[in-house]
């Protein structure tokens, strides 16, 4: 990790925003896409430089890193997203950090435990249902077949969780068609729950965000492309 020159970061950010815009307008001029910058492999200083350049939403994969960075930069009006998997023994830590959005609600057991601990603290949390659209054993999340039913079940049984949509990680493959299929399947779930007051279909990272947007994503999580 190293501190990146401001003009270099500006070039990277401009390039990503341009690519997002080009992909966005192929879907619809009205399709607004949110960019969450993922700071996992970068220095704290680069995050504050991106803030100076106009970026506001940042994501972290680990609770400890989220805590350290949100505390160090608390003077800035940043929007923090928890995008990594959440272990049950770290739930209270995450609740105390008050993230804007938790992207990785990947099981009914986690939802139940999270709801219970939110209730104990008289708090609520915005979450996305994680979908394992490619049915990969290495990834957690709900299958596309069960996602709709589980979404509704969590909404009904976990009142302290505010479901705001769905998230997926594109198929781990060099085959664009497979990646595209995983995005399309996730977006089809999102389309079915749209009337439930959903906001986000979070799909796409550095390697596949343009394809994800063309498949209907309205939130992308980008790290390495910004901080290269």
C-alpha positions, 0 to 999 in steps of 0.5 A: 500500500502506498499514498497515491498522488492526488492528480493520479487519483483524480484520473482514476476516479474520472475514468471510473465515473466516465465508464459508469456513465457510458454503461448507465445510459445504455440502460436508461438516462434515468438509471442513477448508479451509486459508486462505493469506493472500497478502501481494503487495500489502500492507505487512509490518506487516499480515502481522504484525498478521494473525499476531496475529489468528491467521493462520499461513499466508502466500503470496507470488508472487515469490521476492524478496518471499518472501525479504524477508518471511520474513527480516524475520518469521523470529521468528514461526512462520509457514508460507510458501507460494510461489504464483507461477510459478517461473523456473528461474534462481530455483530455488536461491533458493527451495530456500534459503528452505525454503517449506512448500509450492510451489503452481506446479509447471507443467511436466515441465521445471521438475520435472526441474530442481527435482529435480536442484537439490534433489538437489544440496542434499540437500533435498526440497520439497513441491509442488502440480501446477499444472493449467490446467483452462480451457486458457487460453493466458495460464496455465501448467500441465498440461491436465486430460487429461495431469495424472494421467499427469504427476503419476505420472511426476513422483512416480516420476522426481523423488524429491526432490519431494514432490507434495502435490496440485493447484492451479489458477487459476479460468477468467478469465471473468465466466461463473460456469459456466466458472469452476465447470467449471474447478474441477470438472475440477481436483477430478476430477483430485484425486479420482483421485490421492487414493490417492497420499497427496495433501493439497491441492486448492488452488483459489480466490482473493478473487473465487471462493473460495466457489465453489471450496470448494463444488467441493471446494477445501480450500486457498484463496489470498486477498489483496485481500479480506483487505487491502482 
